[in-house]
Amino acid sequence: MADTGRQSMTDKAAASVKPDSQKSMTEKAGEQVKGVSDSIASTLQPQSDKSATQKAGDTLSGNSNEGQESLTDKAKQTMGMGDAERK
C-alpha cells in the first residue's frame, strides 16, 4: 500500500512492464507526471513517516532520502520554526 500522495508499487511495476513502444503518448505523459510527482512526494516526506513498503520502493527507485531531513523540515529550520532538538 502506498503512502498518501505516493504511487503504489503495483502501479510502478505495471508501468515498467509494458514497453514504451506499446504506450500511447497520453500514457507516456501520464507516467512521467506520476513519476515526477512521486519523486517530489518522496523528497518532501520524512523517512520516519514512510511505511516499510514505501521505504523499500524508494530505495529501489533511487528516491531514498535516508537520514536526511525532509524539504519541509529544512524550510522550517531556516525560518527558525523547526524542532529545537534537530540540528
Secondary structure as GFF3:
##gff-version 3
##sequence-region A 1 87
A	DSSP	alpha_helix	9	17	.	.	.	ID=ss1
A	DSSP	three_ten_helix	20	22	.	.	.	ID=ss2
A	DSSP	alpha_helix	25	44	.	.	.	ID=ss3
A	DSSP	three_ten_helix	47	49	.	.	.	ID=ss4
A	DSSP	alpha_helix	52	61	.	.	.	ID=ss5
A	DSSP	alpha_helix	71	79	.	.	.	ID=ss6
###
